[in-house]
Amino acid sequence: MSEVSVNRLVEFVKHHYGTNEFIPLHAPVFKGSEQTYVASTIDSTFVSSVGEFVNRFERDMATYTGTEAGVATVNGTAALHVSLRLAGVSEGDLVITQALTFVATCNAIHYCGAEPLFIDVDEATLGLSPYALETWLENHASKNTSGECVELETGRNISACMPVHTFGHPADLEGLVRVCEKWSIPLVEDAAESLGSFYKGRHTGSFGKLAAVSFNGNKIITTGGGGMILCDEDTGRRAKHLTTTAKKPHPYEYVHDEVGYNYRLPNINAALGVAQLEQLPDFLVEKRALAEEYRQLLKDTEFHFVDEPDGCRSNFWLNAVLCPDQSSRNQLLELTNANDVMTRPVWQLMCDLPMYARCTQGDLRTSRSIAERLVNLPSSVKQVQK
Ligand SMILES: *Cc1c(COP(=O)(O)O)cnc(C)c1O
């Protein structure tokens, strides 16, 4: 029975974090210059919509991810929303994505007046399957006279494809880039969970026309709440304009030339972000070491450790296992949570939520199988010893 391996897992986690108290799934850690940088924004009074830390955070993120531009936003959902808008998504369109994701992915699509179209994921990556994508397109889509991809049955534009780098594991980007190029569908990466994850040496989020990162409190680094759009320089200028109420520069007049958003990241949050980003390399070392321990511990058990895909370096934001079946998953969840070790199942599939239940979907058998069997394990970086 699996109880033996679950008990070993509970013991391991308690030993790793050196406590018998409750162990969360993912807690933030502040052991760098957070206090100093945040205090300096307070001292300068520049806590809000202007300030040097926003610029610095944007530059540092672009440098780290190897992209031309970073535009900081108030959260990852806002970054996704504006990314989709700038990719050309508008009212009545379809946006291809996976049903195995956090609800924000679909909400951002909905904010554009578009609808998600659900395609299956690959078990090896937990991300959108290029093969499932291509198969669906071949059977249900064509290119219109302007060269845009449309759904055959309804004539609706398929104006973006948004894979998710689930739990920090890169999706099959080469495959997705190939299919999207062939069908003239702009690629927008939901890189909310994958800061620090690389696909064949290139950072996730640098493959699509745009990408969105999140700095929510549970992500690998946090700004309290925050996000960032990654893109090329021209698109970055557009993104900055749209996220800052579309205000034109002027010495004193308030000139706004389109409907913009107040999606700007406050300087006080950016200060936290700069300090956190400085520690990302150390966080990654620690998280990869923990992943290695889980890998060894689970090797000869019925729990299959979700490892980084071939050719990838994952950030192991949230470690995960696939159980043999749903009842074994439930048993794992019961035993760990009863012992103060927080574990969680994956999100309910988006196509099963009431607001997205009527959206078009392909064959989602792999998504369903993963949704029944996946469990996330505690993955925080260790707190500073006080
Ligand atoms: C966290 C997350 C988001 C949204 O980010 P917020 O900063 O919470 O708005 C979007 N997509 C995925 C996959 C996420 O995990």
The ligand as an ORCA input file, in Angstrom:
! r2SCAN-3c Opt
* xyz 0 1
  C      -0.447     33.108    -11.154
  C      -0.914     32.816    -12.530
  C      -1.533     33.786    -13.342
  C      -1.986     35.134    -12.866
  O      -1.116     35.873    -12.161
  P      -1.635     36.901    -11.038
  O      -0.410     37.688    -10.765
  O      -2.108     36.102     -9.886
  O      -2.724     37.737    -11.656
  C      -1.839     33.449    -14.642
  N      -1.592     32.236    -15.144
  C      -1.027     31.274    -14.400
  C      -0.767     29.948    -15.029
  C      -0.684     31.519    -13.072
  O      -0.155     30.539    -12.323
*
